[in-house]
Amino acid sequence: MDSTTKHQLSAKLREEIEGVGALVLVQFAGLTVSAAEELRAAFREAGCTYHVYKNSTIRFATQGTKHEPIRDLLKGVSGLAYNAEDPGAPARVARDFAKSHEELLVKGGVSDGTLLDAKGVDMLASMPGPLELKAQLLALFNTPATQMVRVLNAPAQSLLYVLNAKMDKDAA
C-alpha cells in the first residue's frame, strides 16, 4: 500500500472515530476463519464497527486526538472496534467472545482519553448501555409519582378499612 493510500485511510478512520467515546483493541491471532467471521458478526449485531488496520494507520488516525493513548497498545495484530452510540458495546462483545474463544485477546482500549487495560475494558463492558440507563432514569422519574399516588390514596383506603370494620362489627 502506498503512502497516499495509507494517509487517506488514516484520515477516514480519524473522521469515523472523532465523536466516539471509546475504542477497543483486540488481538485475534490464532482464531480460525469461521471464528473470525463469527466475531465480525457479533460486532455487527451489536451495532459496532470492527476493522483490522495496520498499527501505523491507527497511530496516525489517533494522533492529536483524545484516543492517542491507545498508541501504547499497538503491537502485533490489532482489530479495532467502536460504537458511536454505546461506548460499552464493543467491550461487551469482546469480553463475551473471549470467554468462548481463548485465542481472542482483549489488548485494551481507550475511553475519553483514558487508557484501559484488559481489566478496564471489562469494567467498561459491565457499565449499562444507553437503553438500560434510559430505563433506569425513567424508573427514577416514575418512583416519586407512584409514591405520591399511594400517599393520596392512603386516606381513602384507611376510610374504607374503617367502614368495612364497622360493617363487620354491626353484622356480628
C-alpha positions, -999 to +999 in steps of 0.1 A: +000+000+000+015+033-010+018+062+015-010+083-001-035+054+004-023+050+039-028+086+047-063+086+031-072+055+051-060+070+084-078+103+076-110+084+070-105+065+103-099+097+121-132+111+109-150+080+119-136+078+155-137+116+162-170+115+181-167+080+195-164+077+233-143+045+235-122+023+213-114-014+220-084-032+206-083-070+202-057-094+191-073-122+171-042-142+160-050-179+163-087-176+155-100-198+127-116-181+097-150-192+109-144-179+144-131-146+129-163-143+108-183-151+139-165-123+158-173-098+130-209-109+130-211-104+168-197-069+165-221-061+136-251-074+155-242-051+185-241-021+161-203-019+163-178-011+137-149-035+136-119-035+112-084-048+111-059-020+105-022-017+103-009-003+136+006+027+117-028+036+103-044+036+138-014+055+152-018+083+125-056+083+129-054+088+167-025+113+167-035+145+184-070+132+194-084+121+228-078+085+216-040+090+213-032+069+245-042+038+226-008+040+207+008+022+236-012-009+228-003-010+191+018-041+189+011-072+169-021-078+150-048-053+160-085-053+155-102-020+163-139-019+174-161+011+183-197+021+186-207+058+184-239+054+205-228+029+231-192+030+242-195-002+261-209-023+233-176-033+217-162-041+251-192-064+259-188-082+226-151-087+230-154-098+266-182-123+258-165-136+227-132-141+245-149-163+271-158-188+244-127-184+223-094-184+242-075-173+211-090-138+212-071-115+235-085-081+246-055-059+244-072-029+260-088+003+249-093+040+254-123+057+269-125+095+267-087+098+267-080+073+294-060+042+285-077+010+296-060-024+301-080-056+297-095-052+332-105-016+324-122-029+292-140-055+313-152-027+336-164-007+306-183-038+294-201-040+327-214-005+325-251-003+314-257+008+278-278+038+268-311+018+268-305+005+303-296+040+315-328+054+300-349+027+316-332+034+350-338+072+346-375+066+337-379+043+367-363+070+389-388+096+375-417+073+379-409+064+416-420+098+431-452+098+411-460+062+423-453+071+459-474+103+456-504+083+443-500+059+472-500+088+497-530+104+482-548+071+481-540+062+517-567+083+535-594+069+512-581+034+517-580+039+555-616+052+555-626+021+535-610-002+561-628+017+590-662+014+572-656-023+565-646-029+601-678-011+613-699-031+589-683-064+601-689-053+637-726-045+631-731-078+612-718-098+642 
